[in-house]
Amino acid sequence: MEGLGGKVIEGANHILENANARLIYIEVQDNQAYYEDESSAIDIARRLANFGFVPIARDYPVANLYNLLFIKVDDLRTCTTTLSKFWVQY
């Protein structure tokens, strides 16, 4: 359902605490203008930060409505190294 990213995060605490949870791709928006119980992008980022996730990329389909990619902080260094090696080759 649209606008329920915050509710999904609330219900997924046990999954987000699991070491196997490494990446999250979630639709967000800058404010709560569209749906009654919607969480803003900042609220979702703060909630995911509690589980050690940081946002690393976003797209731009609509100015206030977009997707964010989060990664575990512990994996950020490995990810950066891997991406650097990839781009050096191409």
Secondary structure as a PSIPRED ss2 file (coil, helix, strand):
# PSIPRED VFORMAT (PSIPRED V4.0)

   1 M C   1.000  0.000  0.000
   2 E C   1.000  0.000  0.000
   3 G C   1.000  0.000  0.000
   4 L C   1.000  0.000  0.000
   5 G H   0.000  1.000  0.000
   6 G H   0.000  1.000  0.000
   7 K H   0.000  1.000  0.000
   8 V H   0.000  1.000  0.000
   9 I H   0.000  1.000  0.000
  10 E H   0.000  1.000  0.000
  11 G H   0.000  1.000  0.000
  12 A C   1.000  0.000  0.000
  13 N H   0.000  1.000  0.000
  14 H H   0.000  1.000  0.000
  15 I H   0.000  1.000  0.000
  16 L H   0.000  1.000  0.000
  17 E C   1.000  0.000  0.000
  18 N C   1.000  0.000  0.000
  19 A C   1.000  0.000  0.000
  20 N C   1.000  0.000  0.000
  21 A C   1.000  0.000  0.000
  22 R C   1.000  0.000  0.000
  23 L E   0.000  0.000  1.000
  24 I E   0.000  0.000  1.000
  25 Y E   0.000  0.000  1.000
  26 I E   0.000  0.000  1.000
  27 E E   0.000  0.000  1.000
  28 V E   0.000  0.000  1.000
  29 Q E   0.000  0.000  1.000
  30 D C   1.000  0.000  0.000
  31 N C   1.000  0.000  0.000
  32 Q C   1.000  0.000  0.000
  33 A C   1.000  0.000  0.000
  34 Y C   1.000  0.000  0.000
  35 Y C   1.000  0.000  0.000
  36 E C   1.000  0.000  0.000
  37 D C   1.000  0.000  0.000
  38 E C   1.000  0.000  0.000
  39 S C   1.000  0.000  0.000
  40 S C   1.000  0.000  0.000
  41 A H   0.000  1.000  0.000
  42 I H   0.000  1.000  0.000
  43 D H   0.000  1.000  0.000
  44 I H   0.000  1.000  0.000
  45 A H   0.000  1.000  0.000
  46 R H   0.000  1.000  0.000
  47 R H   0.000  1.000  0.000
  48 L H   0.000  1.000  0.000
  49 A H   0.000  1.000  0.000
  50 N C   1.000  0.000  0.000
  51 F C   1.000  0.000  0.000
  52 G C   1.000  0.000  0.000
  53 F E   0.000  0.000  1.000
  54 V E   0.000  0.000  1.000
  55 P E   0.000  0.000  1.000
  56 I E   0.000  0.000  1.000
  57 A E   0.000  0.000  1.000
  58 R E   0.000  0.000  1.000
  59 D C   1.000  0.000  0.000
  60 Y C   1.000  0.000  0.000
  61 P C   1.000  0.000  0.000
  62 V E   0.000  0.000  1.000
  63 A C   1.000  0.000  0.000
  64 N C   1.000  0.000  0.000
  65 L E   0.000  0.000  1.000
  66 Y E   0.000  0.000  1.000
  67 N E   0.000  0.000  1.000
  68 L E   0.000  0.000  1.000
  69 L E   0.000  0.000  1.000
  70 F E   0.000  0.000  1.000
  71 I E   0.000  0.000  1.000
  72 K E   0.000  0.000  1.000
  73 V H   0.000  1.000  0.000
  74 D H   0.000  1.000  0.000
  75 D H   0.000  1.000  0.000
  76 L H   0.000  1.000  0.000
  77 R H   0.000  1.000  0.000
  78 T H   0.000  1.000  0.000
  79 C H   0.000  1.000  0.000
  80 T H   0.000  1.000  0.000
  81 T H   0.000  1.000  0.000
  82 T H   0.000  1.000  0.000
  83 L H   0.000  1.000  0.000
  84 S H   0.000  1.000  0.000
  85 K H   0.000  1.000  0.000
  86 F H   0.000  1.000  0.000
  87 W H   0.000  1.000  0.000
  88 V H   0.000  1.000  0.000
  89 Q H   0.000  1.000  0.000
  90 Y C   1.000  0.000  0.000
